[in-house]
């Protein structure tokens, strides 16, 4: 059970880091776009869609791990 709790905690922190990095990169995309590089900003946002697409699965997996570990 300790291993499941540790894994859930680790993955939660990694997920939080991923969300923070995504938000920071989105801010940079806005900054770039405001300076006229719309194409670059759109490319950045397209890459960020992968983070958004995976966020739901990650959340469900973390909930499942936490339930399994009775946290």
N, C-alpha and C positions, 0 to 999 in steps of 0.2 A: 504494500500500500504506500509506503514511503516513496518508492520509485515512481509510482503514478503521480503522487502529489508533487514530487520534484519535477517530473516531466511537464506536468500541467503548468507549474509556476514558470519554468523555463520558457515554454512555448508562449505563455501569456506575455512575458517580457519581450520576447522576440517579436510578437505581434504588435505590441505597443511601439517598439522601435520602428517597425515597418510603417505603421500609421504615421508616426512623427516624421519619418523621412519622406513619405508621400506628401504630407502637408507642406513640408519645407520645399520640396521640388515644385509643387503647385504654385507656391509663392514666387519662386524664381521664374516659372513660366509666365505668370502675370506680369512680373517686372520686365521680362524680355519682350512680351507682347506690347506693353506700353511704350516700348522704345522702337516699335516698328517691325519686329521680327515675328510676324504672325505665323509664318510657316514653322519656325523653330518651336514656338509655343504649342502649336497644334501637334507637332511630333512628340513633344514631351508629354502632352496630355494623352496621346494615344498609347504611349508606353505606360503611363500611370493607370490605364484601364485594367491592366493585368492585376495590379494591386487590388483594385475594386472588385474584380471578378473573383479573386481568391479570398476576399475578406469574409464572405458568408460561410464558405467551407471551413475556414480557420475557426470562426466563432462556434460553429456547430461541433467541430472536433474538440475544442477546448471545453465546451459544456459537457460533452460526453466523457472526456477524461476526468473532469472534476466530479461528475456524478459517480463514475466508477471508483474513484478514490474517496468517495463520501466526504468531500471537502465542504 
